[in-house]
Amino acid sequence: MEASFYVMADALRRLQPGTPIDEAGLLNAFDLNRDLICSTAAKVFARGNRGSYDLVSSDF
């Protein structure tokens, strides 16, 4: 089974305040918070089975 997760820019900026809104800044914020993003994705996945999930700032 496969599921897609999309981490919204506002969520990354909540995790890493002051993150520039450009590709490099958002990728860096993702990399710095990978463990938290993965654990949050697991919790969101457990709420219901869908094909894709958007991780928004309120998930963190």
C-alpha positions in Angstrom: 0.0 0.0 0.0 1.2 3.5 -0.8 0.1 6.9 0.5 1.4 10.3 -0.4 2.0 13.0 2.2 2.3 16.7 1.3 3.8 19.1 3.9 2.4 22.6 3.4 4.7 25.6 3.5 2.9 27.1 6.4 3.5 23.9 8.4 7.3 24.1 7.6 7.4 27.7 8.6 5.6 26.9 11.9 8.3 24.2 12.6 11.1 26.5 11.6 10.2 30.1 12.1 11.9 32.6 9.9 12.3 30.1 7.1 12.6 31.8 3.7 9.7 31.0 1.4 11.9 29.6 -1.4 12.8 26.0 -2.4 16.1 25.9 -0.5 14.6 27.3 2.7 11.6 25.0 2.7 13.8 21.9 1.9 16.1 22.9 4.8 13.2 23.2 7.2 11.9 19.8 6.1 15.4 18.2 6.6 15.8 19.8 10.1 12.4 18.5 11.2 12.2 15.1 9.4 11.7 13.0 12.5 8.8 15.2 13.7 7.2 15.2 10.3 7.4 11.4 10.0 5.9 10.9 13.5 3.1 13.4 12.7 2.5 11.7 9.3 2.0 8.4 11.2 -0.5 10.0 13.5 -2.4 11.6 10.6 -2.4 8.3 8.7 -3.9 6.4 11.7 -6.9 8.7 11.7 -8.2 7.4 8.4 -7.2 5.6 5.2 -6.9 7.9 2.2 -4.7 8.0 -0.9 -3.0 11.3 0.1 -2.6 13.5 3.1 -1.8 17.2 3.5 0.1 18.0 6.7 -0.8 21.5 7.7 0.4 23.8 10.5 -2.4 22.7 12.9 -1.1 19.1 12.7 2.1 20.1 14.5 
